[in-house]
Amino acid sequence: MGTASTKIASGAKARIDFDQSMAGLKSRAIKTGPTVYLTRRYRLSASHRLHSEAYSEEQNQTVYGKCNNPHGHGHNYGIVVTVGGPVNSHTGMVCDLGELDGFAEKSLLQRFDHTNLNTLDAFSQAVPTTENFTREVYRIFQEFVGARVIRIRIEETGNNSFEYGEELGRTKTI
């Protein structure tokens, strides 16, 4: 651990301890204290068809109704990501928004925006319901190292939204 001093508003010098395990400009201050939550919204458009190979055509129509249209249908999804952790004593933030946005761009938007969810490996064995999409987005954001993913909320329509996360009874295996 390294030590640095800086002038604070009063003109006095304050001591800052920081973790030198990360080289360069991104040295991170030691994180202590209670959890603070940051929620960020992303938007993407994707299509899907709700259809299960385990059901007959009639059963699929009964279970999924208009969402079983053979041509699929699309949504303009609102993806709401909540991450949490202690406030970094050096930056004053839970996580670097640039890092979170970069992760979302690469791992979420580039992967799902303007795609047919049925064609993706993540849904090769699962019906691409928004419930399953929410679980998949949660799984992806668990790989973000800047903060702990707490909750994913996907707004499918003005009337339908789905949430998955720690406070919502998530189990260890998904």
Chimera marker file (.cmm) of the C-alpha trace (Angstrom):
<marker_set name="trace">
<marker id="1" x="0.000" y="0.000" z="0.000" r="1" g="1" b="0" radius="0.5"/>
<marker id="2" x="1.276" y="3.453" z="-0.863" r="1" g="1" b="0" radius="0.5"/>
<marker id="3" x="0.662" y="6.779" z="0.736" r="1" g="1" b="0" radius="0.5"/>
<marker id="4" x="0.155" y="10.175" z="-0.837" r="1" g="1" b="0" radius="0.5"/>
<marker id="5" x="-0.826" y="13.520" z="0.553" r="1" g="1" b="0" radius="0.5"/>
<marker id="6" x="-3.041" y="16.125" z="-0.984" r="1" g="1" b="0" radius="0.5"/>
<marker id="7" x="-4.303" y="19.562" z="-0.029" r="1" g="1" b="0" radius="0.5"/>
<marker id="8" x="-7.911" y="19.717" z="1.048" r="1" g="1" b="0" radius="0.5"/>
<marker id="9" x="-10.185" y="22.763" z="0.962" r="1" g="1" b="0" radius="0.5"/>
<marker id="10" x="-8.928" y="24.054" z="4.322" r="1" g="1" b="0" radius="0.5"/>
<marker id="11" x="-5.375" y="24.093" z="2.991" r="1" g="1" b="0" radius="0.5"/>
<marker id="12" x="-4.284" y="21.285" z="5.320" r="1" g="1" b="0" radius="0.5"/>
<marker id="13" x="-2.704" y="18.158" z="3.925" r="1" g="1" b="0" radius="0.5"/>
<marker id="14" x="-4.677" y="14.924" z="4.036" r="1" g="1" b="0" radius="0.5"/>
<marker id="15" x="-3.149" y="11.460" z="3.804" r="1" g="1" b="0" radius="0.5"/>
<marker id="16" x="-4.571" y="9.098" z="1.197" r="1" g="1" b="0" radius="0.5"/>
<marker id="17" x="-3.808" y="5.390" z="1.231" r="1" g="1" b="0" radius="0.5"/>
<marker id="18" x="-4.093" y="3.661" z="-2.105" r="1" g="1" b="0" radius="0.5"/>
<marker id="19" x="-3.639" y="0.182" z="-3.494" r="1" g="1" b="0" radius="0.5"/>
<marker id="20" x="-0.535" y="0.062" z="-5.697" r="1" g="1" b="0" radius="0.5"/>
<marker id="21" x="-1.361" y="-3.380" z="-7.080" r="1" g="1" b="0" radius="0.5"/>
<marker id="22" x="-2.803" y="-1.652" z="-10.159" r="1" g="1" b="0" radius="0.5"/>
<marker id="23" x="-0.123" y="0.217" z="-12.010" r="1" g="1" b="0" radius="0.5"/>
<marker id="24" x="-0.546" y="3.554" z="-13.715" r="1" g="1" b="0" radius="0.5"/>
<marker id="25" x="-3.253" y="6.149" z="-13.499" r="1" g="1" b="0" radius="0.5"/>
<marker id="26" x="-5.972" y="3.739" z="-12.467" r="1" g="1" b="0" radius="0.5"/>
<marker id="27" x="-4.641" y="3.164" z="-8.929" r="1" g="1" b="0" radius="0.5"/>
<marker id="28" x="-7.672" y="2.497" z="-6.803" r="1" g="1" b="0" radius="0.5"/>
<marker id="29" x="-8.153" y="3.694" z="-3.274" r="1" g="1" b="0" radius="0.5"/>
<marker id="30" x="-8.997" y="1.159" z="-0.599" r="1" g="1" b="0" radius="0.5"/>
<marker id="31" x="-12.750" y="0.647" z="-0.485" r="1" g="1" b="0" radius="0.5"/>
<marker id="32" x="-14.421" y="0.654" z="2.894" r="1" g="1" b="0" radius="0.5"/>
<marker id="33" x="-17.869" y="1.374" z="4.231" r="1" g="1" b="0" radius="0.5"/>
<marker id="34" x="-21.466" y="0.449" z="3.520" r="1" g="1" b="0" radius="0.5"/>
<marker id="35" x="-22.805" y="-0.423" z="0.089" r="1" g="1" b="0" radius="0.5"/>
<marker id="36" x="-23.923" y="2.332" z="-2.248" r="1" g="1" b="0" radius="0.5"/>
<marker id="37" x="-25.968" y="1.482" z="-5.330" r="1" g="1" b="0" radius="0.5"/>
<marker id="38" x="-25.575" y="2.923" z="-8.825" r="1" g="1" b="0" radius="0.5"/>
<marker id="39" x="-28.299" y="2.359" z="-11.417" r="1" g="1" b="0" radius="0.5"/>
<marker id="40" x="-27.644" y="2.920" z="-15.118" r="1" g="1" b="0" radius="0.5"/>
<marker id="41" x="-30.074" y="2.577" z="-18.054" r="1" g="1" b="0" radius="0.5"/>
<marker id="42" x="-29.277" y="1.210" z="-21.511" r="1" g="1" b="0" radius="0.5"/>
<marker id="43" x="-31.569" y="0.799" z="-24.499" r="1" g="1" b="0" radius="0.5"/>
<marker id="44" x="-31.589" y="-1.796" z="-27.234" r="1" g="1" b="0" radius="0.5"/>
<marker id="45" x="-33.961" y="-3.222" z="-29.826" r="1" g="1" b="0" radius="0.5"/>
<marker id="46" x="-34.302" y="-6.950" z="-30.393" r="1" g="1" b="0" radius="0.5"/>
<marker id="47" x="-36.823" y="-9.455" z="-31.641" r="1" g="1" b="0" radius="0.5"/>
<marker id="48" x="-37.879" y="-12.889" z="-30.477" r="1" g="1" b="0" radius="0.5"/>
<marker id="49" x="-40.473" y="-15.583" z="-30.970" r="1" g="1" b="0" radius="0.5"/>
<marker id="50" x="-41.816" y="-17.381" z="-27.926" r="1" g="1" b="0" radius="0.5"/>
<marker id="51" x="-41.937" y="-21.002" z="-28.985" r="1" g="1" b="0" radius="0.5"/>
<marker id="52" x="-41.008" y="-24.243" z="-27.237" r="1" g="1" b="0" radius="0.5"/>
<marker id="53" x="-40.029" y="-27.380" z="-29.121" r="1" g="1" b="0" radius="0.5"/>
<marker id="54" x="-41.520" y="-29.341" z="-26.205" r="1" g="1" b="0" radius="0.5"/>
<marker id="55" x="-45.022" y="-28.152" z="-27.188" r="1" g="1" b="0" radius="0.5"/>
<marker id="56" x="-47.184" y="-28.798" z="-30.215" r="1" g="1" b="0" radius="0.5"/>
<marker id="57" x="-48.112" y="-25.863" z="-32.469" r="1" g="1" b="0" radius="0.5"/>
<marker id="58" x="-51.489" y="-25.706" z="-30.722" r="1" g="1" b="0" radius="0.5"/>
<marker id="59" x="-49.925" y="-25.750" z="-27.252" r="1" g="1" b="0" radius="0.5"/>
<marker id="60" x="-47.448" y="-23.014" z="-28.252" r="1" g="1" b="0" radius="0.5"/>
<marker id="61" x="-50.316" y="-20.874" z="-29.523" r="1" g="1" b="0" radius="0.5"/>
<marker id="62" x="-52.252" y="-21.458" z="-26.295" r="1" g="1" b="0" radius="0.5"/>
<marker id="63" x="-49.298" y="-20.709" z="-23.999" r="1" g="1" b="0" radius="0.5"/>
<marker id="64" x="-47.644" y="-17.830" z="-25.881" r="1" g="1" b="0" radius="0.5"/>
<marker id="65" x="-50.562" y="-16.371" z="-27.869" r="1" g="1" b="0" radius="0.5"/>
<marker id="66" x="-49.591" y="-13.568" z="-30.267" r="1" g="1" b="0" radius="0.5"/>
<marker id="67" x="-45.969" y="-13.827" z="-29.077" r="1" g="1" b="0" radius="0.5"/>
<marker id="68" x="-45.806" y="-17.179" z="-30.914" r="1" g="1" b="0" radius="0.5"/>
<marker id="69" x="-46.092" y="-15.464" z="-34.315" r="1" g="1" b="0" radius="0.5"/>
<marker id="70" x="-43.856" y="-17.487" z="-36.698" r="1" g="1" b="0" radius="0.5"/>
<marker id="71" x="-42.225" y="-14.238" z="-37.882" r="1" g="1" b="0" radius="0.5"/>
<marker id="72" x="-41.481" y="-13.091" z="-34.333" r="1" g="1" b="0" radius="0.5"/>
<marker id="73" x="-41.932" y="-9.603" z="-32.978" r="1" g="1" b="0" radius="0.5"/>
<marker id="74" x="-39.673" y="-6.911" z="-31.575" r="1" g="1" b="0" radius="0.5"/>
<marker id="75" x="-39.259" y="-4.718" z="-28.535" r="1" g="1" b="0" radius="0.5"/>
<marker id="76" x="-37.386" y="-1.564" z="-27.641" r="1" g="1" b="0" radius="0.5"/>
<marker id="77" x="-35.998" y="-2.783" z="-24.335" r="1" g="1" b="0" radius="0.5"/>
<marker id="78" x="-34.903" y="-0.635" z="-21.433" r="1" g="1" b="0" radius="0.5"/>
<marker id="79" x="-32.124" y="-2.459" z="-19.592" r="1" g="1" b="0" radius="0.5"/>
<marker id="80" x="-31.651" y="-1.100" z="-16.076" r="1" g="1" b="0" radius="0.5"/>
<marker id="81" x="-28.465" y="-2.251" z="-14.372" r="1" g="1" b="0" radius="0.5"/>
<marker id="82" x="-27.861" y="-1.721" z="-10.657" r="1" g="1" b="0" radius="0.5"/>
<marker id="83" x="-24.360" y="-2.296" z="-9.306" r="1" g="1" b="0" radius="0.5"/>
<marker id="84" x="-23.189" y="-1.753" z="-5.767" r="1" g="1" b="0" radius="0.5"/>
<marker id="85" x="-20.259" y="-1.604" z="-3.468" r="1" g="1" b="0" radius="0.5"/>
<marker id="86" x="-18.549" y="0.675" z="-1.027" r="1" g="1" b="0" radius="0.5"/>
<marker id="87" x="-17.631" y="4.156" z="-2.190" r="1" g="1" b="0" radius="0.5"/>
<marker id="88" x="-14.039" y="4.283" z="-3.340" r="1" g="1" b="0" radius="0.5"/>
<marker id="89" x="-12.296" y="6.594" z="-0.873" r="1" g="1" b="0" radius="0.5"/>
<marker id="90" x="-10.024" y="7.957" z="-3.618" r="1" g="1" b="0" radius="0.5"/>
<marker id="91" x="-12.552" y="8.609" z="-6.409" r="1" g="1" b="0" radius="0.5"/>
<marker id="92" x="-15.681" y="9.036" z="-4.313" r="1" g="1" b="0" radius="0.5"/>
<marker id="93" x="-17.546" y="6.672" z="-6.666" r="1" g="1" b="0" radius="0.5"/>
<marker id="94" x="-18.947" y="3.137" z="-6.532" r="1" g="1" b="0" radius="0.5"/>
<marker id="95" x="-17.415" y="2.411" z="-9.931" r="1" g="1" b="0" radius="0.5"/>
<marker id="96" x="-16.006" y="4.146" z="-12.974" r="1" g="1" b="0" radius="0.5"/>
<marker id="97" x="-18.987" y="4.995" z="-15.222" r="1" g="1" b="0" radius="0.5"/>
<marker id="98" x="-16.749" y="4.851" z="-18.289" r="1" g="1" b="0" radius="0.5"/>
<marker id="99" x="-15.772" y="1.284" z="-17.411" r="1" g="1" b="0" radius="0.5"/>
<marker id="100" x="-19.405" y="0.315" z="-16.784" r="1" g="1" b="0" radius="0.5"/>
<marker id="101" x="-20.561" y="1.896" z="-20.048" r="1" g="1" b="0" radius="0.5"/>
<marker id="102" x="-17.700" y="0.269" z="-21.955" r="1" g="1" b="0" radius="0.5"/>
<marker id="103" x="-18.595" y="-3.119" z="-20.508" r="1" g="1" b="0" radius="0.5"/>
<marker id="104" x="-22.276" y="-2.588" z="-21.383" r="1" g="1" b="0" radius="0.5"/>
<marker id="105" x="-21.404" y="-1.532" z="-24.930" r="1" g="1" b="0" radius="0.5"/>
<marker id="106" x="-19.208" y="-4.570" z="-25.565" r="1" g="1" b="0" radius="0.5"/>
<marker id="107" x="-21.040" y="-7.244" z="-23.586" r="1" g="1" b="0" radius="0.5"/>
<marker id="108" x="-24.662" y="-6.133" z="-23.888" r="1" g="1" b="0" radius="0.5"/>
<marker id="109" x="-25.350" y="-3.696" z="-26.716" r="1" g="1" b="0" radius="0.5"/>
<marker id="110" x="-23.017" y="-5.131" z="-29.366" r="1" g="1" b="0" radius="0.5"/>
<marker id="111" x="-24.276" y="-8.620" z="-28.586" r="1" g="1" b="0" radius="0.5"/>
<marker id="112" x="-28.047" y="-8.034" z="-28.409" r="1" g="1" b="0" radius="0.5"/>
<marker id="113" x="-28.988" y="-4.763" z="-30.148" r="1" g="1" b="0" radius="0.5"/>
<marker id="114" x="-30.865" y="-5.368" z="-33.421" r="1" g="1" b="0" radius="0.5"/>
<marker id="115" x="-30.693" y="-9.152" z="-33.114" r="1" g="1" b="0" radius="0.5"/>
<marker id="116" x="-33.188" y="-11.979" z="-33.074" r="1" g="1" b="0" radius="0.5"/>
<marker id="117" x="-32.749" y="-13.517" z="-29.618" r="1" g="1" b="0" radius="0.5"/>
<marker id="118" x="-33.836" y="-16.928" z="-30.939" r="1" g="1" b="0" radius="0.5"/>
<marker id="119" x="-30.647" y="-17.137" z="-33.035" r="1" g="1" b="0" radius="0.5"/>
<marker id="120" x="-28.223" y="-16.705" z="-30.116" r="1" g="1" b="0" radius="0.5"/>
<marker id="121" x="-26.431" y="-19.524" z="-28.296" r="1" g="1" b="0" radius="0.5"/>
<marker id="122" x="-27.762" y="-18.251" z="-24.962" r="1" g="1" b="0" radius="0.5"/>
<marker id="123" x="-31.259" y="-19.259" z="-26.079" r="1" g="1" b="0" radius="0.5"/>
<marker id="124" x="-30.475" y="-22.467" z="-27.954" r="1" g="1" b="0" radius="0.5"/>
<marker id="125" x="-31.904" y="-24.482" z="-25.030" r="1" g="1" b="0" radius="0.5"/>
<marker id="126" x="-34.251" y="-21.882" z="-23.550" r="1" g="1" b="0" radius="0.5"/>
<marker id="127" x="-37.266" y="-19.977" z="-24.796" r="1" g="1" b="0" radius="0.5"/>
<marker id="128" x="-36.146" y="-16.346" z="-25.195" r="1" g="1" b="0" radius="0.5"/>
<marker id="129" x="-38.750" y="-14.931" z="-22.832" r="1" g="1" b="0" radius="0.5"/>
<marker id="130" x="-37.872" y="-11.653" z="-21.212" r="1" g="1" b="0" radius="0.5"/>
<marker id="131" x="-37.562" y="-13.575" z="-17.934" r="1" g="1" b="0" radius="0.5"/>
<marker id="132" x="-34.775" y="-15.675" z="-19.480" r="1" g="1" b="0" radius="0.5"/>
<marker id="133" x="-33.275" y="-12.603" z="-21.168" r="1" g="1" b="0" radius="0.5"/>
<marker id="134" x="-33.135" y="-10.906" z="-17.749" r="1" g="1" b="0" radius="0.5"/>
<marker id="135" x="-31.312" y="-13.882" z="-16.258" r="1" g="1" b="0" radius="0.5"/>
<marker id="136" x="-28.831" y="-13.894" z="-19.156" r="1" g="1" b="0" radius="0.5"/>
<marker id="137" x="-28.083" y="-10.175" z="-18.784" r="1" g="1" b="0" radius="0.5"/>
<marker id="138" x="-27.548" y="-10.718" z="-15.040" r="1" g="1" b="0" radius="0.5"/>
<marker id="139" x="-25.118" y="-13.555" z="-15.807" r="1" g="1" b="0" radius="0.5"/>
<marker id="140" x="-23.193" y="-11.317" z="-18.211" r="1" g="1" b="0" radius="0.5"/>
<marker id="141" x="-22.919" y="-8.418" z="-15.749" r="1" g="1" b="0" radius="0.5"/>
<marker id="142" x="-21.517" y="-10.745" z="-13.093" r="1" g="1" b="0" radius="0.5"/>
<marker id="143" x="-18.335" y="-10.572" z="-15.189" r="1" g="1" b="0" radius="0.5"/>
<marker id="144" x="-18.044" y="-6.792" z="-14.658" r="1" g="1" b="0" radius="0.5"/>
<marker id="145" x="-15.135" y="-6.305" z="-12.250" r="1" g="1" b="0" radius="0.5"/>
<marker id="146" x="-15.727" y="-2.643" z="-11.372" r="1" g="1" b="0" radius="0.5"/>
<marker id="147" x="-18.581" y="-3.339" z="-8.927" r="1" g="1" b="0" radius="0.5"/>
<marker id="148" x="-20.932" y="-6.131" z="-7.898" r="1" g="1" b="0" radius="0.5"/>
<marker id="149" x="-24.078" y="-6.518" z="-10.009" r="1" g="1" b="0" radius="0.5"/>
<marker id="150" x="-27.090" y="-6.258" z="-7.713" r="1" g="1" b="0" radius="0.5"/>
<marker id="151" x="-30.080" y="-6.280" z="-10.000" r="1" g="1" b="0" radius="0.5"/>
<marker id="152" x="-31.094" y="-6.300" z="-13.646" r="1" g="1" b="0" radius="0.5"/>
<marker id="153" x="-34.436" y="-4.880" z="-14.688" r="1" g="1" b="0" radius="0.5"/>
<marker id="154" x="-35.659" y="-5.211" z="-18.252" r="1" g="1" b="0" radius="0.5"/>
<marker id="155" x="-38.556" y="-3.088" z="-19.376" r="1" g="1" b="0" radius="0.5"/>
<marker id="156" x="-40.156" y="-4.898" z="-22.283" r="1" g="1" b="0" radius="0.5"/>
<marker id="157" x="-43.230" y="-2.674" z="-22.689" r="1" g="1" b="0" radius="0.5"/>
<marker id="158" x="-44.877" y="0.120" z="-20.759" r="1" g="1" b="0" radius="0.5"/>
<marker id="159" x="-46.793" y="-2.566" z="-18.858" r="1" g="1" b="0" radius="0.5"/>
<marker id="160" x="-44.214" y="-5.379" z="-18.537" r="1" g="1" b="0" radius="0.5"/>
<marker id="161" x="-40.899" y="-5.320" z="-16.727" r="1" g="1" b="0" radius="0.5"/>
<marker id="162" x="-38.824" y="-8.111" z="-15.238" r="1" g="1" b="0" radius="0.5"/>
<marker id="163" x="-36.214" y="-8.049" z="-12.469" r="1" g="1" b="0" radius="0.5"/>
<marker id="164" x="-33.566" y="-10.512" z="-11.384" r="1" g="1" b="0" radius="0.5"/>
<marker id="165" x="-30.936" y="-10.084" z="-8.697" r="1" g="1" b="0" radius="0.5"/>
<marker id="166" x="-29.605" y="-10.611" z="-5.220" r="1" g="1" b="0" radius="0.5"/>
<marker id="167" x="-32.412" y="-9.092" z="-3.193" r="1" g="1" b="0" radius="0.5"/>
<marker id="168" x="-34.967" y="-10.893" z="-5.329" r="1" g="1" b="0" radius="0.5"/>
<marker id="169" x="-34.215" y="-14.445" z="-4.218" r="1" g="1" b="0" radius="0.5"/>
<marker id="170" x="-31.482" y="-15.261" z="-6.704" r="1" g="1" b="0" radius="0.5"/>
<marker id="171" x="-29.938" y="-18.658" z="-6.092" r="1" g="1" b="0" radius="0.5"/>
<marker id="172" x="-26.285" y="-19.558" z="-6.582" r="1" g="1" b="0" radius="0.5"/>
<marker id="173" x="-26.896" y="-21.387" z="-9.859" r="1" g="1" b="0" radius="0.5"/>
<marker id="174" x="-28.596" y="-19.784" z="-12.813" r="1" g="1" b="0" radius="0.5"/>
<link id1="1" id2="2" r="1" g="1" b="0" radius="0.2"/>
<link id1="2" id2="3" r="1" g="1" b="0" radius="0.2"/>
<link id1="3" id2="4" r="1" g="1" b="0" radius="0.2"/>
<link id1="4" id2="5" r="1" g="1" b="0" radius="0.2"/>
<link id1="5" id2="6" r="1" g="1" b="0" radius="0.2"/>
<link id1="6" id2="7" r="1" g="1" b="0" radius="0.2"/>
<link id1="7" id2="8" r="1" g="1" b="0" radius="0.2"/>
<link id1="8" id2="9" r="1" g="1" b="0" radius="0.2"/>
<link id1="9" id2="10" r="1" g="1" b="0" radius="0.2"/>
<link id1="10" id2="11" r="1" g="1" b="0" radius="0.2"/>
<link id1="11" id2="12" r="1" g="1" b="0" radius="0.2"/>
<link id1="12" id2="13" r="1" g="1" b="0" radius="0.2"/>
<link id1="13" id2="14" r="1" g="1" b="0" radius="0.2"/>
<link id1="14" id2="15" r="1" g="1" b="0" radius="0.2"/>
<link id1="15" id2="16" r="1" g="1" b="0" radius="0.2"/>
<link id1="16" id2="17" r="1" g="1" b="0" radius="0.2"/>
<link id1="17" id2="18" r="1" g="1" b="0" radius="0.2"/>
<link id1="18" id2="19" r="1" g="1" b="0" radius="0.2"/>
<link id1="19" id2="20" r="1" g="1" b="0" radius="0.2"/>
<link id1="20" id2="21" r="1" g="1" b="0" radius="0.2"/>
<link id1="21" id2="22" r="1" g="1" b="0" radius="0.2"/>
<link id1="22" id2="23" r="1" g="1" b="0" radius="0.2"/>
<link id1="23" id2="24" r="1" g="1" b="0" radius="0.2"/>
<link id1="24" id2="25" r="1" g="1" b="0" radius="0.2"/>
<link id1="25" id2="26" r="1" g="1" b="0" radius="0.2"/>
<link id1="26" id2="27" r="1" g="1" b="0" radius="0.2"/>
<link id1="27" id2="28" r="1" g="1" b="0" radius="0.2"/>
<link id1="28" id2="29" r="1" g="1" b="0" radius="0.2"/>
<link id1="29" id2="30" r="1" g="1" b="0" radius="0.2"/>
<link id1="30" id2="31" r="1" g="1" b="0" radius="0.2"/>
<link id1="31" id2="32" r="1" g="1" b="0" radius="0.2"/>
<link id1="32" id2="33" r="1" g="1" b="0" radius="0.2"/>
<link id1="33" id2="34" r="1" g="1" b="0" radius="0.2"/>
<link id1="34" id2="35" r="1" g="1" b="0" radius="0.2"/>
<link id1="35" id2="36" r="1" g="1" b="0" radius="0.2"/>
<link id1="36" id2="37" r="1" g="1" b="0" radius="0.2"/>
<link id1="37" id2="38" r="1" g="1" b="0" radius="0.2"/>
<link id1="38" id2="39" r="1" g="1" b="0" radius="0.2"/>
<link id1="39" id2="40" r="1" g="1" b="0" radius="0.2"/>
<link id1="40" id2="41" r="1" g="1" b="0" radius="0.2"/>
<link id1="41" id2="42" r="1" g="1" b="0" radius="0.2"/>
<link id1="42" id2="43" r="1" g="1" b="0" radius="0.2"/>
<link id1="43" id2="44" r="1" g="1" b="0" radius="0.2"/>
<link id1="44" id2="45" r="1" g="1" b="0" radius="0.2"/>
<link id1="45" id2="46" r="1" g="1" b="0" radius="0.2"/>
<link id1="46" id2="47" r="1" g="1" b="0" radius="0.2"/>
<link id1="47" id2="48" r="1" g="1" b="0" radius="0.2"/>
<link id1="48" id2="49" r="1" g="1" b="0" radius="0.2"/>
<link id1="49" id2="50" r="1" g="1" b="0" radius="0.2"/>
<link id1="50" id2="51" r="1" g="1" b="0" radius="0.2"/>
<link id1="51" id2="52" r="1" g="1" b="0" radius="0.2"/>
<link id1="52" id2="53" r="1" g="1" b="0" radius="0.2"/>
<link id1="53" id2="54" r="1" g="1" b="0" radius="0.2"/>
<link id1="54" id2="55" r="1" g="1" b="0" radius="0.2"/>
<link id1="55" id2="56" r="1" g="1" b="0" radius="0.2"/>
<link id1="56" id2="57" r="1" g="1" b="0" radius="0.2"/>
<link id1="57" id2="58" r="1" g="1" b="0" radius="0.2"/>
<link id1="58" id2="59" r="1" g="1" b="0" radius="0.2"/>
<link id1="59" id2="60" r="1" g="1" b="0" radius="0.2"/>
<link id1="60" id2="61" r="1" g="1" b="0" radius="0.2"/>
<link id1="61" id2="62" r="1" g="1" b="0" radius="0.2"/>
<link id1="62" id2="63" r="1" g="1" b="0" radius="0.2"/>
<link id1="63" id2="64" r="1" g="1" b="0" radius="0.2"/>
<link id1="64" id2="65" r="1" g="1" b="0" radius="0.2"/>
<link id1="65" id2="66" r="1" g="1" b="0" radius="0.2"/>
<link id1="66" id2="67" r="1" g="1" b="0" radius="0.2"/>
<link id1="67" id2="68" r="1" g="1" b="0" radius="0.2"/>
<link id1="68" id2="69" r="1" g="1" b="0" radius="0.2"/>
<link id1="69" id2="70" r="1" g="1" b="0" radius="0.2"/>
<link id1="70" id2="71" r="1" g="1" b="0" radius="0.2"/>
<link id1="71" id2="72" r="1" g="1" b="0" radius="0.2"/>
<link id1="72" id2="73" r="1" g="1" b="0" radius="0.2"/>
<link id1="73" id2="74" r="1" g="1" b="0" radius="0.2"/>
<link id1="74" id2="75" r="1" g="1" b="0" radius="0.2"/>
<link id1="75" id2="76" r="1" g="1" b="0" radius="0.2"/>
<link id1="76" id2="77" r="1" g="1" b="0" radius="0.2"/>
<link id1="77" id2="78" r="1" g="1" b="0" radius="0.2"/>
<link id1="78" id2="79" r="1" g="1" b="0" radius="0.2"/>
<link id1="79" id2="80" r="1" g="1" b="0" radius="0.2"/>
<link id1="80" id2="81" r="1" g="1" b="0" radius="0.2"/>
<link id1="81" id2="82" r="1" g="1" b="0" radius="0.2"/>
<link id1="82" id2="83" r="1" g="1" b="0" radius="0.2"/>
<link id1="83" id2="84" r="1" g="1" b="0" radius="0.2"/>
<link id1="84" id2="85" r="1" g="1" b="0" radius="0.2"/>
<link id1="85" id2="86" r="1" g="1" b="0" radius="0.2"/>
<link id1="86" id2="87" r="1" g="1" b="0" radius="0.2"/>
<link id1="87" id2="88" r="1" g="1" b="0" radius="0.2"/>
<link id1="88" id2="89" r="1" g="1" b="0" radius="0.2"/>
<link id1="89" id2="90" r="1" g="1" b="0" radius="0.2"/>
<link id1="90" id2="91" r="1" g="1" b="0" radius="0.2"/>
<link id1="91" id2="92" r="1" g="1" b="0" radius="0.2"/>
<link id1="92" id2="93" r="1" g="1" b="0" radius="0.2"/>
<link id1="93" id2="94" r="1" g="1" b="0" radius="0.2"/>
<link id1="94" id2="95" r="1" g="1" b="0" radius="0.2"/>
<link id1="95" id2="96" r="1" g="1" b="0" radius="0.2"/>
<link id1="96" id2="97" r="1" g="1" b="0" radius="0.2"/>
<link id1="97" id2="98" r="1" g="1" b="0" radius="0.2"/>
<link id1="98" id2="99" r="1" g="1" b="0" radius="0.2"/>
<link id1="99" id2="100" r="1" g="1" b="0" radius="0.2"/>
<link id1="100" id2="101" r="1" g="1" b="0" radius="0.2"/>
<link id1="101" id2="102" r="1" g="1" b="0" radius="0.2"/>
<link id1="102" id2="103" r="1" g="1" b="0" radius="0.2"/>
<link id1="103" id2="104" r="1" g="1" b="0" radius="0.2"/>
<link id1="104" id2="105" r="1" g="1" b="0" radius="0.2"/>
<link id1="105" id2="106" r="1" g="1" b="0" radius="0.2"/>
<link id1="106" id2="107" r="1" g="1" b="0" radius="0.2"/>
<link id1="107" id2="108" r="1" g="1" b="0" radius="0.2"/>
<link id1="108" id2="109" r="1" g="1" b="0" radius="0.2"/>
<link id1="109" id2="110" r="1" g="1" b="0" radius="0.2"/>
<link id1="110" id2="111" r="1" g="1" b="0" radius="0.2"/>
<link id1="111" id2="112" r="1" g="1" b="0" radius="0.2"/>
<link id1="112" id2="113" r="1" g="1" b="0" radius="0.2"/>
<link id1="113" id2="114" r="1" g="1" b="0" radius="0.2"/>
<link id1="114" id2="115" r="1" g="1" b="0" radius="0.2"/>
<link id1="115" id2="116" r="1" g="1" b="0" radius="0.2"/>
<link id1="116" id2="117" r="1" g="1" b="0" radius="0.2"/>
<link id1="117" id2="118" r="1" g="1" b="0" radius="0.2"/>
<link id1="118" id2="119" r="1" g="1" b="0" radius="0.2"/>
<link id1="119" id2="120" r="1" g="1" b="0" radius="0.2"/>
<link id1="120" id2="121" r="1" g="1" b="0" radius="0.2"/>
<link id1="121" id2="122" r="1" g="1" b="0" radius="0.2"/>
<link id1="122" id2="123" r="1" g="1" b="0" radius="0.2"/>
<link id1="123" id2="124" r="1" g="1" b="0" radius="0.2"/>
<link id1="124" id2="125" r="1" g="1" b="0" radius="0.2"/>
<link id1="125" id2="126" r="1" g="1" b="0" radius="0.2"/>
<link id1="126" id2="127" r="1" g="1" b="0" radius="0.2"/>
<link id1="127" id2="128" r="1" g="1" b="0" radius="0.2"/>
<link id1="128" id2="129" r="1" g="1" b="0" radius="0.2"/>
<link id1="129" id2="130" r="1" g="1" b="0" radius="0.2"/>
<link id1="130" id2="131" r="1" g="1" b="0" radius="0.2"/>
<link id1="131" id2="132" r="1" g="1" b="0" radius="0.2"/>
<link id1="132" id2="133" r="1" g="1" b="0" radius="0.2"/>
<link id1="133" id2="134" r="1" g="1" b="0" radius="0.2"/>
<link id1="134" id2="135" r="1" g="1" b="0" radius="0.2"/>
<link id1="135" id2="136" r="1" g="1" b="0" radius="0.2"/>
<link id1="136" id2="137" r="1" g="1" b="0" radius="0.2"/>
<link id1="137" id2="138" r="1" g="1" b="0" radius="0.2"/>
<link id1="138" id2="139" r="1" g="1" b="0" radius="0.2"/>
<link id1="139" id2="140" r="1" g="1" b="0" radius="0.2"/>
<link id1="140" id2="141" r="1" g="1" b="0" radius="0.2"/>
<link id1="141" id2="142" r="1" g="1" b="0" radius="0.2"/>
<link id1="142" id2="143" r="1" g="1" b="0" radius="0.2"/>
<link id1="143" id2="144" r="1" g="1" b="0" radius="0.2"/>
<link id1="144" id2="145" r="1" g="1" b="0" radius="0.2"/>
<link id1="145" id2="146" r="1" g="1" b="0" radius="0.2"/>
<link id1="146" id2="147" r="1" g="1" b="0" radius="0.2"/>
<link id1="147" id2="148" r="1" g="1" b="0" radius="0.2"/>
<link id1="148" id2="149" r="1" g="1" b="0" radius="0.2"/>
<link id1="149" id2="150" r="1" g="1" b="0" radius="0.2"/>
<link id1="150" id2="151" r="1" g="1" b="0" radius="0.2"/>
<link id1="151" id2="152" r="1" g="1" b="0" radius="0.2"/>
<link id1="152" id2="153" r="1" g="1" b="0" radius="0.2"/>
<link id1="153" id2="154" r="1" g="1" b="0" radius="0.2"/>
<link id1="154" id2="155" r="1" g="1" b="0" radius="0.2"/>
<link id1="155" id2="156" r="1" g="1" b="0" radius="0.2"/>
<link id1="156" id2="157" r="1" g="1" b="0" radius="0.2"/>
<link id1="157" id2="158" r="1" g="1" b="0" radius="0.2"/>
<link id1="158" id2="159" r="1" g="1" b="0" radius="0.2"/>
<link id1="159" id2="160" r="1" g="1" b="0" radius="0.2"/>
<link id1="160" id2="161" r="1" g="1" b="0" radius="0.2"/>
<link id1="161" id2="162" r="1" g="1" b="0" radius="0.2"/>
<link id1="162" id2="163" r="1" g="1" b="0" radius="0.2"/>
<link id1="163" id2="164" r="1" g="1" b="0" radius="0.2"/>
<link id1="164" id2="165" r="1" g="1" b="0" radius="0.2"/>
<link id1="165" id2="166" r="1" g="1" b="0" radius="0.2"/>
<link id1="166" id2="167" r="1" g="1" b="0" radius="0.2"/>
<link id1="167" id2="168" r="1" g="1" b="0" radius="0.2"/>
<link id1="168" id2="169" r="1" g="1" b="0" radius="0.2"/>
<link id1="169" id2="170" r="1" g="1" b="0" radius="0.2"/>
<link id1="170" id2="171" r="1" g="1" b="0" radius="0.2"/>
<link id1="171" id2="172" r="1" g="1" b="0" radius="0.2"/>
<link id1="172" id2="173" r="1" g="1" b="0" radius="0.2"/>
<link id1="173" id2="174" r="1" g="1" b="0" radius="0.2"/>
</marker_set>
